[in-house]
């Protein structure tokens, strides 16, 4: 058997063993970050840090919830290519009641960016 074939089979076996554990980890993390007692609010973007060339961003901003004072926080998330928010944008969010670090931006409700050479 050629060496490259043995290596390929080895990788496939390791992947078949490790992949279910990886999926279990991802599911547990998603469940831990899920918003179970949601409160709808707004997140005003104050600063955007792009990590590398990818679509991962860190957003500094203020969360405003009904009947509460604004709270500043940093939120890391993935955005569509070319769809990172700009300073001053107000994003619709859902936040865990009592734990503002568990926040999801409702990207489906965000208007597409208005970026052209003239703006």
N, CA, C and O atoms as a GROMACS GRO file, in nm:
protein
  476
    1UNK      N    1   0.086  -0.117   0.000
    1UNK     CA    2   0.000   0.000   0.000
    1UNK      C    3   0.090   0.124   0.000
    1UNK      O    4   0.185   0.132   0.078
    2UNK      N    5   0.061   0.220  -0.088
    2UNK     CA    6   0.142   0.342  -0.092
    2UNK      C    7   0.130   0.419   0.041
    2UNK      O    8   0.028   0.412   0.109
    3UNK      N    9   0.234   0.492   0.073
    3UNK     CA   10   0.237   0.568   0.199
    3UNK      C   11   0.127   0.674   0.201
    3UNK      O   12   0.062   0.694   0.304
    4UNK      N   13   0.106   0.740   0.090
    4UNK     CA   14   0.005   0.847   0.088
    4UNK      C   15  -0.134   0.791   0.116
    4UNK      O   16  -0.216   0.859   0.178
    5UNK      N   17  -0.161   0.670   0.071
    5UNK     CA   18  -0.291   0.608   0.096
    5UNK      C   19  -0.307   0.570   0.243
    5UNK      O   20  -0.414   0.586   0.301
    6UNK      N   21  -0.200   0.520   0.303
    6UNK     CA   22  -0.204   0.487   0.446
    6UNK      C   23  -0.226   0.612   0.530
    6UNK      O   24  -0.302   0.610   0.627
    7UNK      N   25  -0.160   0.722   0.492
    7UNK     CA   26  -0.178   0.849   0.564
    7UNK      C   27  -0.322   0.899   0.547
    7UNK      O   28  -0.383   0.943   0.644
    8UNK      N   29  -0.374   0.892   0.428
    8UNK     CA   30  -0.511   0.935   0.403
    8UNK      C   31  -0.611   0.853   0.484
    8UNK      O   32  -0.702   0.909   0.544
    9UNK      N   33  -0.593   0.723   0.487
    9UNK     CA   34  -0.682   0.637   0.566
    9UNK      C   35  -0.670   0.670   0.715
    9UNK      O   36  -0.769   0.672   0.787
   10UNK      N   37  -0.548   0.696   0.760
   10UNK     CA   38  -0.527   0.735   0.900
   10UNK      C   39  -0.602   0.863   0.934
   10UNK      O   40  -0.666   0.871   1.039
   11UNK      N   41  -0.593   0.964   0.847
   11UNK     CA   42  -0.666   1.089   0.871
   11UNK      C   43  -0.817   1.067   0.872
   11UNK      O   44  -0.887   1.125   0.956
   12UNK      N   45  -0.866   0.985   0.782
   12UNK     CA   46  -1.010   0.959   0.778
   12UNK      C   47  -1.057   0.887   0.904
   12UNK      O   48  -1.166   0.916   0.955
   13UNK      N   49  -0.978   0.795   0.954
   13UNK     CA   50  -1.015   0.724   1.077
   13UNK      C   51  -1.015   0.820   1.195
   13UNK      O   52  -1.108   0.820   1.275
   14UNK      N   53  -0.910   0.902   1.207
   14UNK     CA   54  -0.902   0.999   1.317
   14UNK      C   55  -1.019   1.096   1.309
   14UNK      O   56  -1.081   1.128   1.410
   15UNK      N   57  -1.050   1.143   1.188
   15UNK     CA   58  -1.160   1.236   1.170
   15UNK      C   59  -1.293   1.172   1.208
   15UNK      O   60  -1.377   1.237   1.270
   16UNK      N   61  -1.312   1.047   1.171
   16UNK     CA   62  -1.437   0.978   1.204
   16UNK      C   63  -1.453   0.961   1.354
   16UNK      O   64  -1.565   0.961   1.405
   17UNK      N   65  -1.342   0.946   1.424
   17UNK     CA   66  -1.348   0.932   1.570
   17UNK      C   67  -1.367   1.067   1.637
   17UNK      O   68  -1.446   1.079   1.731
   18UNK      N   69  -1.296   1.171   1.591
   18UNK     CA   70  -1.296   1.301   1.658
   18UNK      C   71  -1.418   1.386   1.625
   18UNK      O   72  -1.460   1.466   1.709
   19UNK      N   73  -1.476   1.372   1.507
   19UNK     CA   74  -1.583   1.460   1.464
   19UNK      C   75  -1.705   1.458   1.557
   19UNK      O   76  -1.758   1.565   1.587
   20UNK      N   77  -1.753   1.343   1.603
   20UNK     CA   78  -1.868   1.346   1.695
   20UNK      C   79  -1.839   1.422   1.825
   20UNK      O   80  -1.928   1.488   1.879
   21UNK      N   81  -1.714   1.414   1.875
   21UNK     CA   82  -1.679   1.489   1.995
   21UNK      C   83  -1.679   1.638   1.968
   21UNK      O   84  -1.722   1.718   2.052
   22UNK      N   85  -1.630   1.677   1.849
   22UNK     CA   86  -1.632   1.817   1.810
   22UNK      C   87  -1.775   1.868   1.800
   22UNK      O   88  -1.805   1.977   1.850
   23UNK      N   89  -1.864   1.791   1.737
   23UNK     CA   90  -2.005   1.832   1.726
   23UNK      C   91  -2.069   1.846   1.863
   23UNK      O   92  -2.146   1.940   1.886
   24UNK      N   93  -2.039   1.755   1.953
   24UNK     CA   94  -2.094   1.763   2.088
   24UNK      C   95  -2.049   1.891   2.156
   24UNK      O   96  -2.128   1.957   2.224
   25UNK      N   97  -1.922   1.927   2.139
   25UNK     CA   98  -1.868   2.051   2.197
   25UNK      C   99  -1.941   2.174   2.139
   25UNK      O  100  -1.978   2.265   2.213
   26UNK      N  101  -1.960   2.175   2.007
   26UNK     CA  102  -2.028   2.288   1.943
   26UNK      C  103  -2.172   2.299   1.993
   26UNK      O  104  -2.218   2.409   2.022
   27UNK      N  105  -2.241   2.188   2.004
   27UNK     CA  106  -2.380   2.192   2.051
   27UNK      C  107  -2.388   2.240   2.195
   27UNK      O  108  -2.477   2.318   2.229
   28UNK      N  109  -2.296   2.195   2.280
   28UNK     CA  110  -2.296   2.242   2.420
   28UNK      C  111  -2.269   2.391   2.428
   28UNK      O  112  -2.332   2.462   2.507
   29UNK      N  113  -2.175   2.439   2.347
   29UNK     CA  114  -2.143   2.582   2.350
   29UNK      C  115  -2.262   2.666   2.300
   29UNK      O  116  -2.294   2.770   2.358
   30UNK      N  117  -2.326   2.620   2.194
   30UNK     CA  118  -2.443   2.692   2.144
   30UNK      C  119  -2.556   2.694   2.247
   30UNK      O  120  -2.622   2.796   2.265
   31UNK      N  121  -2.576   2.582   2.315
   31UNK     CA  122  -2.680   2.576   2.418
   31UNK      C  123  -2.646   2.669   2.533
   31UNK      O  124  -2.736   2.732   2.589
   32UNK      N  125  -2.519   2.679   2.570
   32UNK     CA  126  -2.478   2.766   2.679
   32UNK      C  127  -2.495   2.913   2.642
   32UNK      O  128  -2.523   2.996   2.729
   33UNK      N  129  -2.479   2.945   2.514
   33UNK     CA  130  -2.490   3.084   2.470
   33UNK      C  131  -2.631   3.121   2.425
   33UNK      O  132  -2.656   3.237   2.391
   34UNK      N  133  -2.722   3.026   2.424
   34UNK     CA  134  -2.857   3.053   2.375
   34UNK      C  135  -2.929   3.151   2.468
   34UNK      O  136  -2.909   3.150   2.590
   35UNK      N  137  -3.011   3.233   2.409
   35UNK     CA  138  -3.092   3.328   2.485
   35UNK      C  139  -3.223   3.260   2.518
   35UNK      O  140  -3.307   3.239   2.431
   36UNK      N  141  -3.240   3.225   2.647
   36UNK     CA  142  -3.359   3.151   2.689
   36UNK      C  143  -3.470   3.240   2.742
   36UNK      O  144  -3.587   3.203   2.736
   37UNK      N  145  -3.434   3.358   2.793
   37UNK     CA  146  -3.532   3.454   2.844
   37UNK      C  147  -3.506   3.586   2.772
   37UNK      O  148  -3.446   3.676   2.830
   38UNK      N  149  -3.552   3.599   2.646
   38UNK     CA  150  -3.511   3.711   2.562
   38UNK      C  151  -3.578   3.844   2.596
   38UNK      O  152  -3.695   3.851   2.634
   39UNK      N  153  -3.498   3.950   2.579
   39UNK     CA  154  -3.547   4.087   2.585
   39UNK      C  155  -3.498   4.154   2.459
   39UNK      O  156  -3.379   4.149   2.427
   40UNK      N  157  -3.589   4.217   2.386
   40UNK     CA  158  -3.552   4.283   2.261
   40UNK      C  159  -3.502   4.424   2.292
   40UNK      O  160  -3.557   4.494   2.377
   41UNK      N  161  -3.398   4.464   2.221
   41UNK     CA  162  -3.341   4.598   2.242
   41UNK      C  163  -3.266   4.644   2.120
   41UNK      O  164  -3.280   4.590   2.011
   42UNK      N  165  -3.183   4.749   2.141
   42UNK     CA  166  -3.102   4.806   2.034
   42UNK      C  167  -2.957   4.813   2.079
   42UNK      O  168  -2.928   4.834   2.196
   43UNK      N  169  -2.867   4.796   1.984
   43UNK     CA  170  -2.723   4.802   2.010
   43UNK      C  171  -2.665   4.910   1.920
   43UNK      O  172  -2.662   4.892   1.798
   44UNK      N  173  -2.620   5.021   1.977
   44UNK     CA  174  -2.562   5.131   1.901
   44UNK      C  175  -2.412   5.106   1.887
   44UNK      O  176  -2.342   5.090   1.987
   45UNK      N  177  -2.363   5.104   1.765
   45UNK     CA  178  -2.222   5.074   1.737
   45UNK      C  179  -2.138   5.198   1.764
   45UNK      O  180  -2.162   5.305   1.708
   46UNK      N  181  -2.037   5.182   1.852
   46UNK     CA  182  -1.945   5.291   1.884
   46UNK      C  183  -1.807   5.270   1.820
   46UNK      O  184  -1.738   5.367   1.789
   47UNK      N  185  -1.768   5.144   1.802
   47UNK     CA  186  -1.639   5.113   1.740
   47UNK      C  187  -1.643   4.971   1.683
   47UNK      O  188  -1.706   4.882   1.741
   48UNK      N  189  -1.576   4.950   1.570
   48UNK     CA  190  -1.571   4.818   1.507
   48UNK      C  191  -1.425   4.781   1.485
   48UNK      O  192  -1.350   4.856   1.423
   49UNK      N  193  -1.385   4.664   1.536
   49UNK     CA  194  -1.251   4.610   1.512
   49UNK      C  195  -1.266   4.486   1.426
   49UNK      O  196  -1.332   4.390   1.466
   50UNK      N  197  -1.204   4.488   1.310
   50UNK     CA  198  -1.206   4.370   1.223
   50UNK      C  199  -1.085   4.285   1.258
   50UNK      O  200  -0.973   4.336   1.272
   51UNK      N  201  -1.107   4.156   1.271
   51UNK     CA  202  -0.998   4.063   1.300
   51UNK      C  203  -0.948   4.002   1.170
   51UNK      O  204  -1.012   3.913   1.114
   52UNK      N  205  -0.836   4.049   1.123
   52UNK     CA  206  -0.780   3.995   0.999
   52UNK      C  207  -0.863   4.033   0.878
   52UNK      O  208  -0.931   4.136   0.877
   53UNK      N  209  -0.857   3.948   0.778
   53UNK     CA  210  -0.932   3.974   0.655
   53UNK      C  211  -1.068   3.906   0.653
   53UNK      O  212  -1.147   3.927   0.561
   54UNK      N  213  -1.095   3.827   0.754
   54UNK     CA  214  -1.218   3.749   0.756
   54UNK      C  215  -1.340   3.832   0.790
   54UNK      O  216  -1.340   3.955   0.779
   55UNK      N  217  -1.443   3.763   0.830
   55UNK     CA  218  -1.569   3.828   0.859
   55UNK      C  219  -1.595   3.835   1.010
   55UNK      O  220  -1.707   3.866   1.052
   56UNK      N  221  -1.494   3.806   1.090
   56UNK     CA  222  -1.507   3.816   1.235
   56UNK      C  223  -1.481   3.959   1.278
   56UNK      O  224  -1.383   4.020   1.236
   57UNK      N  225  -1.570   4.013   1.362
   57UNK     CA  226  -1.554   4.150   1.410
   57UNK      C  227  -1.580   4.156   1.561
   57UNK      O  228  -1.651   4.072   1.617
   58UNK      N  229  -1.519   4.256   1.624
   58UNK     CA  230  -1.547   4.291   1.764
   58UNK      C  231  -1.614   4.428   1.759
   58UNK      O  232  -1.560   4.522   1.700
   59UNK      N  233  -1.730   4.439   1.820
   59UNK     CA  234  -1.806   4.563   1.815
   59UNK      C  235  -1.819   4.618   1.957
   59UNK      O  236  -1.869   4.549   2.046
   60UNK      N  237  -1.775   4.742   1.977
   60UNK     CA  238  -1.800   4.812   2.103
   60UNK      C  239  -1.925   4.895   2.083
   60UNK      O  240  -1.942   4.961   1.980
   61UNK      N  241  -2.013   4.892   2.182
   61UNK     CA  242  -2.136   4.968   2.168
   61UNK      C  243  -2.215   4.977   2.295
   61UNK      O  244  -2.171   4.933   2.402
   62UNK      N  245  -2.333   5.033   2.283
   62UNK     CA  246  -2.424   5.048   2.396
   62UNK      C  247  -2.552   4.970   2.369
   62UNK      O  248  -2.612   4.982   2.262
   63UNK      N  249  -2.592   4.892   2.467
   63UNK     CA  250  -2.717   4.818   2.459
   63UNK      C  251  -2.824   4.901   2.530
   63UNK      O  252  -2.805   4.945   2.644
   64UNK      N  253  -2.935   4.921   2.461
   64UNK     CA  254  -3.049   4.991   2.521
   64UNK      C  255  -3.167   4.896   2.526
   64UNK      O  256  -3.211   4.844   2.423
   65UNK      N  257  -3.216   4.874   2.647
   65UNK     CA  258  -3.332   4.788   2.667
   65UNK      C  259  -3.445   4.871   2.724
   65UNK      O  260  -3.419   4.972   2.790
   66UNK      N  261  -3.570   4.833   2.700
   66UNK     CA  262  -3.682   4.908   2.752
   66UNK      C  263  -3.677   4.916   2.904
   66UNK      O  264  -3.665   4.815   2.973
   67UNK      N  265  -3.688   5.039   2.957
   67UNK     CA  266  -3.693   5.060   3.101
   67UNK      C  267  -3.561   5.045   3.173
   67UNK      O  268  -3.559   5.034   3.296
   68UNK      N  269  -3.449   5.045   3.100
   68UNK     CA  270  -3.318   5.030   3.165
   68UNK      C  271  -3.221   5.134   3.108
   68UNK      O  272  -3.239   5.184   2.997
   69UNK      N  273  -3.118   5.164   3.186
   69UNK     CA  274  -3.014   5.256   3.140
   69UNK      C  275  -2.927   5.186   3.036
   69UNK      O  276  -2.912   5.064   3.039
   70UNK      N  277  -2.868   5.264   2.943
   70UNK     CA  278  -2.779   5.204   2.843
   70UNK      C  279  -2.656   5.143   2.911
   70UNK      O  280  -2.605   5.196   3.010
   71UNK      N  281  -2.610   5.031   2.856
   71UNK     CA  282  -2.494   4.961   2.910
   71UNK      C  283  -2.393   4.942   2.797
   71UNK      O  284  -2.429   4.896   2.688
   72UNK      N  285  -2.266   4.978   2.823
   72UNK     CA  286  -2.161   4.960   2.722
   72UNK      C  287  -2.105   4.819   2.733
   72UNK      O  288  -2.083   4.767   2.843
   73UNK      N  289  -2.081   4.759   2.617
   73UNK     CA  290  -2.017   4.628   2.616
   73UNK      C  291  -1.952   4.601   2.482
   73UNK      O  292  -1.973   4.674   2.385
   74UNK      N  293  -1.873   4.495   2.478
   74UNK     CA  294  -1.806   4.450   2.355
   74UNK      C  295  -1.868   4.318   2.313
   74UNK      O  296  -1.890   4.228   2.394
   75UNK      N  297  -1.898   4.308   2.183
   75UNK     CA  298  -1.964   4.189   2.130
   75UNK      C  299  -1.884   4.138   2.010
   75UNK      O  300  -1.857   4.213   1.916
   76UNK      N  301  -1.845   4.012   2.015
   76UNK     CA  302  -1.776   3.950   1.903
   76UNK      C  303  -1.874   3.868   1.821
   76UNK      O  304  -1.957   3.796   1.877
   77UNK      N  305  -1.864   3.879   1.689
   77UNK     CA  306  -1.957   3.803   1.605
   77UNK      C  307  -1.900   3.788   1.464
   77UNK      O  308  -1.797   3.846   1.430
   78UNK      N  309  -1.969   3.710   1.385
   78UNK     CA  310  -1.937   3.693   1.244
   78UNK      C  311  -2.038   3.771   1.162
   78UNK      O  312  -2.158   3.771   1.193
   79UNK      N  313  -1.990   3.836   1.058
   79UNK     CA  314  -2.079   3.911   0.970
   79UNK      C  315  -2.057   3.865   0.827
   79UNK      O  316  -1.956   3.801   0.796
   80UNK      N  317  -2.151   3.897   0.740
   80UNK     CA  318  -2.134   3.865   0.599
   80UNK      C  319  -2.020   3.948   0.542
   80UNK      O  320  -1.993   4.059   0.588
   81UNK      N  321  -1.954   3.894   0.442
   81UNK     CA  322  -1.845   3.967   0.377
   81UNK      C  323  -1.897   4.101   0.327
   81UNK      O  324  -1.997   4.107   0.256
   82UNK      N  325  -1.830   4.209   0.365
   82UNK     CA  326  -1.871   4.343   0.326
   82UNK      C  327  -1.990   4.395   0.405
   82UNK      O  328  -2.041   4.502   0.374
   83UNK      N  329  -2.035   4.321   0.506
   83UNK     CA  330  -2.154   4.361   0.580
   83UNK      C  331  -2.127   4.404   0.723
   83UNK      O  332  -2.220   4.407   0.804
   84UNK      N  333  -2.002   4.438   0.755
   84UNK     CA  334  -1.972   4.482   0.892
   84UNK      C  335  -2.042   4.614   0.919
   84UNK      O  336  -2.048   4.700   0.831
   85UNK      N  337  -2.096   4.630   1.039
   85UNK     CA  338  -2.164   4.756   1.071
   85UNK      C  339  -2.065   4.871   1.079
   85UNK      O  340  -1.945   4.851   1.097
   86UNK      N  341  -2.117   4.991   1.065
   86UNK     CA  342  -2.035   5.111   1.074
   86UNK      C  343  -2.069   5.184   1.203
   86UNK      O  344  -2.175   5.163   1.262
   87UNK      N  345  -1.977   5.268   1.247
   87UNK     CA  346  -1.999   5.347   1.367
   87UNK      C  347  -2.126   5.429   1.350
   87UNK      O  348  -2.147   5.494   1.247
   88UNK      N  349  -2.212   5.425   1.451
   88UNK     CA  350  -2.338   5.498   1.447
   88UNK      C  351  -2.457   5.412   1.409
   88UNK      O  352  -2.571   5.452   1.431
   89UNK      N  353  -2.432   5.294   1.353
   89UNK     CA  354  -2.543   5.205   1.318
   89UNK      C  355  -2.614   5.158   1.444
   89UNK      O  356  -2.550   5.137   1.548
   90UNK      N  357  -2.744   5.141   1.435
   90UNK     CA  358  -2.824   5.087   1.546
   90UNK      C  359  -2.874   4.950   1.501
   90UNK      O  360  -2.949   4.939   1.404
   91UNK      N  361  -2.831   4.847   1.574
   91UNK     CA  362  -2.863   4.709   1.537
   91UNK      C  363  -2.970   4.653   1.631
   91UNK      O  364  -2.962   4.671   1.752
   92UNK      N  365  -3.070   4.584   1.575
   92UNK     CA  366  -3.168   4.517   1.660
   92UNK      C  367  -3.104   4.394   1.725
   92UNK      O  368  -3.034   4.318   1.658
   93UNK      N  369  -3.128   4.375   1.855
   93UNK     CA  370  -3.068   4.263   1.928
   93UNK      C  371  -3.171   4.196   2.017
   93UNK      O  372  -3.276   4.252   2.050
   94UNK      N  373  -3.138   4.073   2.056
   94UNK     CA  374  -3.211   4.001   2.160
   94UNK      C  375  -3.108   3.968   2.266
   94UNK      O  376  -3.001   3.915   2.236
   95UNK      N  377  -3.141   4.002   2.392
   95UNK     CA  378  -3.047   3.987   2.503
   95UNK      C  379  -3.110   3.898   2.609
   95UNK      O  380  -3.231   3.900   2.630
   96UNK      N  381  -3.026   3.818   2.676
   96UNK     CA  382  -3.072   3.737   2.789
   96UNK      C  383  -3.105   3.829   2.906
   96UNK      O  384  -3.022   3.910   2.946
   97UNK      N  385  -3.224   3.817   2.960
   97UNK     CA  386  -3.263   3.898   3.076
   97UNK      C  387  -3.168   3.867   3.192
   97UNK      O  388  -3.154   3.752   3.233
   98UNK      N  389  -3.102   3.970   3.243
   98UNK     CA  390  -3.011   3.954   3.355
   98UNK      C  391  -2.867   3.922   3.316
   98UNK      O  392  -2.780   3.923   3.404
   99UNK      N  393  -2.838   3.894   3.190
   99UNK     CA  394  -2.702   3.863   3.147
   99UNK      C  395  -2.680   3.923   3.008
   99UNK      O  396  -2.704   3.858   2.907
  100UNK      N  397  -2.634   4.048   3.006
  100UNK     CA  398  -2.619   4.119   2.879
  100UNK      C  399  -2.508   4.063   2.791
  100UNK      O  400  -2.502   4.096   2.673
  101UNK      N  401  -2.420   3.978   2.846
  101UNK     CA  402  -2.315   3.921   2.763
  101UNK      C  403  -2.370   3.818   2.666
  101UNK      O  404  -2.305   3.786   2.567
  102UNK      N  405  -2.490   3.767   2.692
  102UNK     CA  406  -2.556   3.671   2.601
  102UNK      C  407  -2.650   3.749   2.510
  102UNK      O  408  -2.768   3.766   2.540
  103UNK      N  409  -2.594   3.795   2.400
  103UNK     CA  410  -2.667   3.883   2.308
  103UNK      C  411  -2.654   3.829   2.167
  103UNK      O  412  -2.548   3.782   2.127
  104UNK      N  413  -2.762   3.835   2.093
  104UNK     CA  414  -2.763   3.797   1.952
  104UNK      C  415  -2.811   3.914   1.869
  104UNK      O  416  -2.917   3.971   1.896
  105UNK      N  417  -2.733   3.950   1.768
  105UNK     CA  418  -2.775   4.054   1.674
  105UNK      C  419  -2.869   3.990   1.574
  105UNK      O  420  -2.840   3.883   1.522
  106UNK      N  421  -2.980   4.056   1.547
  106UNK     CA  422  -3.078   4.005   1.450
  106UNK      C  423  -3.040   4.055   1.311
  106UNK      O  424  -3.097   4.151   1.259
  107UNK      N  425  -2.941   3.987   1.251
  107UNK     CA  426  -2.884   4.032   1.123
  107UNK      C  427  -2.987   4.033   1.012
  107UNK      O  428  -2.974   4.112   0.918
  108UNK      N  429  -3.089   3.947   1.018
  108UNK     CA  430  -3.191   3.945   0.912
  108UNK      C  431  -3.272   4.074   0.909
  108UNK      O  432  -3.333   4.106   0.806
  109UNK      N  433  -3.274   4.147   1.020
  109UNK     CA  434  -3.350   4.272   1.026
  109UNK      C  435  -3.264   4.395   0.999
  109UNK      O  436  -3.316   4.507   0.995
  110UNK      N  437  -3.133   4.377   0.980
  110UNK     CA  438  -3.043   4.489   0.954
  110UNK      C  439  -3.046   4.522   0.806
  110UNK      O  440  -3.039   4.433   0.722
  111UNK      N  441  -3.058   4.651   0.775
  111UNK     CA  442  -3.057   4.693   0.635
  111UNK      C  443  -2.919   4.668   0.576
  111UNK      O  444  -2.819   4.680   0.646
  112UNK      N  445  -2.912   4.634   0.446
  112UNK     CA  446  -2.782   4.616   0.382
  112UNK      C  447  -2.702   4.745   0.387
  112UNK      O  448  -2.760   4.854   0.386
  113UNK      N  449  -2.569   4.736   0.392
  113UNK     CA  450  -2.486   4.857   0.400
  113UNK      C  451  -2.503   4.945   0.278
  113UNK      O  452  -2.520   4.897   0.166
  114UNK      N  453  -2.498   5.076   0.303
  114UNK     CA  454  -2.510   5.174   0.195
  114UNK      C  455  -2.368   5.223   0.162
  114UNK      O  456  -2.333   5.337   0.192
  115UNK      N  457  -2.290   5.138   0.102
  115UNK     CA  458  -2.151   5.175   0.074
  115UNK      C  459  -2.129   5.188  -0.076
  115UNK      O  460  -2.132   5.090  -0.150
  116UNK      N  461  -2.109   5.310  -0.118
  116UNK     CA  462  -2.072   5.333  -0.256
  116UNK      C  463  -1.963   5.438  -0.255
  116UNK      O  464  -1.932   5.495  -0.150
  117UNK      N  465  -1.904   5.465  -0.367
  117UNK     CA  466  -1.793   5.560  -0.371
  117UNK      C  467  -1.835   5.701  -0.333
  117UNK      O  468  -1.753   5.778  -0.283
  118UNK      N  469  -1.958   5.736  -0.355
  118UNK     CA  470  -2.004   5.872  -0.326
  118UNK      C  471  -2.045   5.896  -0.183
  118UNK      O  472  -2.058   6.011  -0.142
  119UNK      N  473  -2.068   5.789  -0.103
  119UNK     CA  474  -2.119   5.808   0.034
  119UNK      C  475  -2.009   5.810   0.136
  119UNK      O  476  -2.035   5.825   0.255
   0.00000   0.00000   0.00000
